[in-house]
Amino acid sequence: MNFSADILEDFLRTVYEGFDTSYEIEPRMWRELLRILNQAAAQGLADGRYRPRHNDDFLRAIKHNNEVFAAFKVHAMGEAMSSKLLDEKGNLKPFKQWLNDVKGISSHQVGAWLDTEYNTAVLRAHAAADWKEFERNKDVMPNLRWMPTTSPHAEKVHRAFWEKKLTLPVEHPFWAKHHPQDRWNCQCSLEATDDLASDDEVMKDLPEARPHRGLENNPGKDGKLINDTHPYFPKNCGSCPFYKSRGINNRLKKVFNNRKKDCFDCPFIDGCIDRAKQVKSLLRERTKEIRKEAEYLKETPLINKDFKNEVFIHGAGIKEWLNQPHKYYREKNELLLRLVETFNKAQYLGPAMNKKLRPDVASNHIFEIELCGEKSWIIVHEMKWGEFKVHSISDSKNIKKHIQKE
């Protein structure tokens, strides 16, 4: 599981600069968390040999439920960080001081906690795939047996279940309240069998085993890898951060506050998710427009006063520029339309060698520019046949390590 350090840095900057974490979802952080959760789900379902079907409602439920969980996780993280923005006098802390103050929050939220959430999502997606198989084959294998954990650190609460070889019918109500992975990092499993079910005496001797918050449900039945009882979620609809009462009369507000909470089927959180998706959609559409508008650059030489050679940008360079990740992604793309002026004013830092150069590239040349008040670098390829072409743009300082000193 690899979380993007660039996205965390961007999120921290966005929160510090005043993004309203109270009512909206920060789109880039949400998409990164969703990517990781969907990756976990895909791995777990594949491990369980789940085969997607046409118009697969179960798969859609998992994806949507991941969207909702990611939204509340982003909100919890943003609110925790925002609460530390001001000092005891009510003044905004210096950025570096605030970064240090929220270091523990970020290291937990996208570090240890996210690792646990990822691993549990993999295990529960696998269990969900198994459950679908159990339901399909219950006429042949009518019972399920609780199997021993594969963890070297056995979970004490579940130990009694597999030590007693607990075996019950697929439809038994026990499975609605107890199942593997109802505790964080549990690595127990169920196995279908046609052996006889356990007798009543075995059931009487079983210990009380309470699931951890957020894991009480059976994901094989509802597609929720982590449920809305998790601490990231509100206790009720009235305390939900995404519920906005503006424009709703008191009678409707009372109904909403008294309704049974179901965060996975809520128009308010769905609206926030749709807005987060729309940001990505708008960026994608604008990127297509820029690519068309930048066609004129293919015939335009780029001149820099400190560089004696003319530089050109071709279709591949335009595509690479627009696809390149960047802290200021939107501004980076818009800059392409001002490339002639920008390149003319750029500071030439010198040639750079890199072991990863393509066979047809003789050298790189690095030009420093400023974007949104911070440094970025344009990379020009010197081809072995003597042509100079814009390759891409980067906001990584590591690019300067390869510059050759005179």
C-alpha positions in Angstrom: 0.0 0.0 0.0 1.7 3.2 -1.2 0.2 6.6 -0.3 1.2 9.6 -2.3 3.4 11.9 -0.3 2.7 14.7 -2.8 -1.0 14.4 -2.2 -0.5 14.6 1.6 1.7 17.7 1.2 -1.0 19.3 -1.1 -3.7 18.4 1.4 -1.8 20.0 4.3 -1.2 23.2 2.3 -4.9 23.3 1.2 -6.2 22.9 4.8 -3.7 25.6 6.1 -4.8 28.0 3.3 -8.4 27.8 4.5 -10.2 25.0 2.8 -13.5 24.5 4.6 -13.1 21.0 6.0 -16.4 21.3 7.9 -18.8 20.7 5.0 -16.9 19.7 1.9 -14.6 16.8 0.8 -11.1 17.8 -0.4 -11.1 16.1 -3.8 -7.5 15.0 -4.2 -7.1 13.4 -0.8 -10.5 11.7 -1.2 -9.6 10.2 -4.6 -6.2 9.0 -3.2 -7.9 7.3 -0.2 -10.6 5.8 -2.5 -7.9 4.5 -4.9 -6.3 2.6 -2.0 -9.6 1.3 -0.6 -10.7 0.1 -4.1 -7.3 -1.5 -4.6 -7.8 -3.4 -1.3 -11.2 -4.5 -2.4 -10.0 -5.7 -5.7 -7.2 -7.7 -4.1 -9.5 -9.3 -1.6 -12.2 -10.2 -4.1 -9.5 -11.7 -6.4 -8.1 -13.7 -3.5 -11.6 -15.0 -2.9 -11.9 -15.8 -6.7 -15.0 -13.5 -7.0 -16.0 -13.3 -10.6 -17.8 -10.0 -11.5 -21.0 -10.3 -13.4 -22.9 -8.0 -15.8 -24.7 -5.2 -13.9 -23.0 -6.4 -10.7 -24.9 -4.7 -7.9 -22.6 -6.2 -5.2 -19.5 -4.8 -6.8 -21.2 -1.4 -7.2 -22.2 -1.5 -3.6 -18.6 -2.1 -2.5 -17.3 0.8 -4.6 -20.0 3.2 -3.4 -19.5 2.2 0.2 -15.7 2.8 -0.2 -16.5 6.3 -1.6 -18.6 7.1 1.5 -16.0 5.7 4.0 -13.2 7.7 2.2 -15.3 10.9 2.5 -15.8 10.6 6.2 -12.1 9.7 6.7 -11.0 12.8 4.8 -13.4 14.9 6.9 -12.2 13.4 10.2 -8.6 14.1 9.2 -9.2 17.6 8.0 -11.2 18.6 11.1 -8.5 17.2 13.4 -5.9 19.2 11.6 -8.0 22.4 11.3 -8.5 22.4 15.1 -4.8 23.0 15.5 -4.5 26.0 13.1 -4.7 28.7 15.8 -2.5 29.4 18.8 -3.8 30.2 22.3 -4.3 33.8 21.3 -6.5 32.9 18.3 -3.8 33.7 15.8 -2.9 31.5 12.8 0.3 29.5 13.6 3.3 29.7 11.2 3.0 27.0 8.7 6.1 25.0 9.9 4.8 25.1 13.5 1.4 23.9 12.4 3.0 21.1 10.3 4.8 19.9 13.4 1.7 20.0 15.5 -0.3 17.9 13.0 2.5 15.4 12.3 1.0 12.8 14.6 -2.4 13.2 12.9 -1.1 12.7 9.4 1.3 9.9 10.4 -1.7 8.0 11.9 -4.3 8.8 9.2 -2.2 7.9 6.2 0.2 5.6 8.0 -0.6 3.1 10.7 -4.4 3.5 10.6 -4.6 3.4 6.8 -2.4 0.3 6.8 -4.9 -1.4 9.2 -7.9 -0.2 7.2 -6.3 -1.4 4.0 -5.4 -4.9 5.4 -8.8 -5.3 7.0 -10.5 -4.2 3.7 -8.5 -6.9 1.9 -9.5 -9.6 4.4 -13.2 -8.5 4.5 -13.4 -8.3 0.7 -12.0 -11.9 0.6 -14.6 -12.9 3.2 -17.4 -11.2 1.2 -16.4 -13.2 -1.9 -16.3 -16.4 0.2 -19.8 -15.6 1.6 -21.3 -15.3 -1.9 -19.8 -18.7 -2.7 -21.2 -20.2 0.5 -24.7 -18.9 -0.4 -24.5 -20.3 -4.0 -23.4 -23.8 -2.8 -25.4 -24.2 0.4 -27.5 -27.0 -1.1 -24.4 -29.1 -1.4 -22.4 -27.6 1.6 -25.1 -26.5 4.0 -22.9 -25.7 7.0 -20.0 -23.3 7.8 -17.1 -24.1 10.2 -15.0 -21.5 11.9 -11.4 -22.1 11.0 -8.2 -21.3 13.0 -6.4 -18.0 12.4 -3.4 -17.9 10.2 -1.9 -15.1 12.3 1.1 -16.0 14.6 -0.7 -13.9 17.2 -4.0 -15.7 17.8 -7.0 -13.5 18.5 -8.2 -14.5 22.0 -11.9 -13.6 21.4 -12.3 -15.9 18.4 -10.1 -18.7 19.8 -13.0 -20.5 21.4 -14.9 -20.7 18.1 -12.2 -22.6 16.2 -11.0 -24.6 19.2 -14.6 -26.0 19.5 -14.8 -26.5 15.7 -18.0 -24.4 15.7 -20.1 -25.5 12.7 -23.5 -24.0 11.9 -25.9 -23.7 8.9 -25.3 -20.9 6.4 -28.6 -19.3 7.4 -28.0 -19.5 11.2 -28.6 -16.2 13.0 -25.2 -16.5 14.7 -23.5 -15.4 11.5 -25.4 -12.1 11.5 -23.6 -11.1 14.8 -20.3 -13.0 14.6 -18.0 -13.7 11.7 -14.3 -13.6 10.9 -12.9 -10.1 10.4 -15.3 -8.5 12.8 -12.2 -7.4 14.7 -9.3 -5.4 13.3 -6.7 -7.6 11.6 -8.5 -10.8 12.4 -7.2 -13.6 10.1 -9.7 -16.3 10.9 -11.9 -17.7 8.1 -15.0 -19.9 7.4 -15.1 -23.2 5.5 -18.1 -24.7 3.8 -18.8 -28.3 4.9 -21.4 -31.0 4.8 -20.4 -32.2 8.3 -23.1 -32.0 11.0 -23.8 -28.7 12.7 -22.6 -28.2 16.3 -25.0 -29.2 19.1 -26.7 -26.8 21.5 -24.2 -27.5 24.3 -21.3 -26.1 22.2 -23.4 -22.9 21.6 -24.0 -22.5 25.3 -20.3 -22.5 26.2 -19.3 -19.9 23.6 -17.9 -16.6 25.1 -19.5 -13.2 24.4 -17.5 -11.7 21.5 -18.3 -8.1 20.7 -17.2 -7.0 17.2 -15.1 -3.8 16.9 -16.9 -0.6 15.9 -17.3 -0.5 12.1 -16.9 -4.2 11.6 -20.2 -5.5 13.0 -21.8 -6.2 9.6 -21.3 -9.1 7.2 -19.8 -7.5 4.1 -20.9 -10.5 2.0 -24.5 -9.4 2.5 -24.3 -5.6 2.2 -21.0 -4.8 0.5 -19.8 -2.6 3.4 -16.1 -3.4 4.0 -16.3 -0.9 7.0 -19.6 0.0 8.4 -21.0 3.5 9.4 -20.6 2.6 13.1 -16.9 3.4 12.7 -15.7 6.5 14.7 -15.2 8.5 11.5 -19.0 8.6 11.1 -21.5 10.7 13.0 -23.6 9.2 15.8 -26.8 10.4 14.1 -28.1 12.3 11.1 -28.5 15.5 13.1 -24.7 15.6 13.9 -23.6 14.8 10.4 -21.1 17.3 9.0 -22.5 17.0 5.4 -26.1 17.7 6.4 -26.9 21.3 5.5 -30.1 22.7 7.0 -30.2 25.8 4.8 -33.4 26.0 2.8 -35.1 23.2 4.7 -38.0 24.1 6.9 -38.2 23.1 10.5 -40.6 20.3 9.9 -38.3 18.6 7.3 -35.3 19.2 9.6 -37.0 17.4 12.4 -37.8 14.5 10.2 -34.1 14.4 9.1 -32.8 14.5 12.7 -35.1 11.7 13.7 -34.5 9.4 10.7 -32.5 6.2 11.1 -28.9 6.8 10.1 -27.8 5.1 6.9 -24.7 7.0 5.6 -24.4 4.7 2.6 -27.8 5.8 1.3 -27.9 9.5 2.1 -28.5 12.3 -0.5 -26.3 14.8 1.5 -23.1 12.8 1.5 -23.8 11.6 -2.1 -24.0 15.3 -3.1 -20.6 16.0 -1.6 -19.2 12.9 -3.4 -20.7 14.0 -6.7 -19.0 17.5 -6.3 -15.7 15.8 -5.6 -16.1 13.7 -8.7 -17.1 16.7 -10.7 -13.8 18.5 -9.9 -12.0 15.6 -11.5 -14.4 15.5 -14.5 -14.0 19.3 -15.1 -10.2 19.0 -14.9 -10.3 16.1 -17.5 -12.5 18.2 -19.9 -10.3 21.2 -19.5 -7.2 19.1 -20.2 -8.7 18.1 -23.5 -9.4 21.7 -24.4 -5.8 22.7 -23.5 -4.4 19.9 -25.7 -6.3 21.3 -28.7 -5.5 24.9 -27.9 -1.8 24.0 -27.6 -1.6 22.7 -31.2 0.0 26.0 -32.3 3.0 25.3 -30.2 4.1 22.5 -32.5 5.2 25.0 -35.1 6.6 27.6 -32.7 10.3 27.7 -31.7 10.9 28.3 -28.0 13.7 30.8 -27.3 15.7 31.4 -24.1 18.3 34.1 -23.8 20.7 31.8 -21.8 20.4 28.8 -24.2 21.8 29.0 -27.7 19.5 26.4 -29.3 15.9 26.6 -30.5 13.6 24.2 -28.6 10.4 22.7 -29.9 7.5 20.8 -28.3 5.7 18.1 -30.2 2.5 16.1 -29.5 4.2 13.7 -27.2 5.7 16.5 -25.2 2.3 18.2 -24.9 0.7 15.0 -23.7 3.5 14.3 -21.2 3.2 17.9 -19.8 -0.6 17.5 -19.3 -0.4 14.0 -17.8 2.5 14.9 -15.4 1.5 15.0 -11.7 2.1 18.3 -10.0 1.3 20.0 -6.8 -0.5 22.7 -8.8 -1.9 20.5 -11.4 -4.5 22.8 -12.9 -2.2 25.8 -13.0 0.6 23.6 -14.5 -1.7 22.6 -17.4 -2.9 26.2 -18.0 0.8 27.3 -18.1 1.3 25.3 -21.2 -0.7 27.9 -23.2 1.9 30.5 -22.1 4.9 28.3 -22.7 6.5 30.7 -25.3 6.6 33.6 -22.8 7.4 31.3 -19.8 10.3 29.6 -21.5 11.8 32.9 -22.6 11.9 34.1 -19.0 13.0 30.8 -17.5 16.4 30.4 -15.8 18.7 27.9 -17.6 20.4 25.8 -14.9 22.4 23.6 -17.2 22.6 20.1 -18.7 21.7 17.1 -16.6 22.6 13.4 -16.9 20.4 10.6 -15.7 21.0 6.8 -15.9 17.3 6.4 -16.9 17.6 8.4 -20.1 16.1 6.8 -23.2 18.6 5.5 -25.8 17.8 8.2 -28.2 18.4 11.0 -25.7 21.9 12.5 -25.3 21.2 14.7 -22.4 18.6 16.7 -20.4 18.6 20.4 -20.0 16.9 22.0 -16.9 15.1 25.4 -16.9 13.8 26.8 -13.6 10.5 28.7 -13.5 8.1 29.9 -10.8 4.5 28.6 -10.5 2.1 29.7 -7.8 5.0 31.2 -5.9 7.1 28.0 -5.9 9.8 26.6 -8.1 9.2 24.1 -10.9 11.5 22.8 -13.6 11.0 22.4 -17.4 12.9 19.4 -18.8 14.2 19.6 -22.3 15.6 16.5 -24.1 18.6 16.9 -26.3 18.2 14.2 -28.9 21.2 12.4 -30.3 20.5 13.8 -33.8 20.8 17.3 -32.5 17.1 18.3 -31.9 16.0 19.9 -28.6 12.5 19.0 -27.4 10.4 19.9 -24.4 9.9 16.6 -22.5 7.9 17.6 -19.4 7.6 19.7 -16.3 8.3 18.7 -12.7 7.8 20.1 -9.2 10.3 17.7 -7.6 13.5 19.2 -6.3 15.3 15.9 -7.0 15.5 16.9 -10.6 18.3 19.4 -9.7 20.5 16.6 -8.4 21.4 15.5 -11.9 22.6 18.9 -13.1 26.2 18.8 -14.2 28.4 21.3 -12.4 30.9 23.3 -14.5 
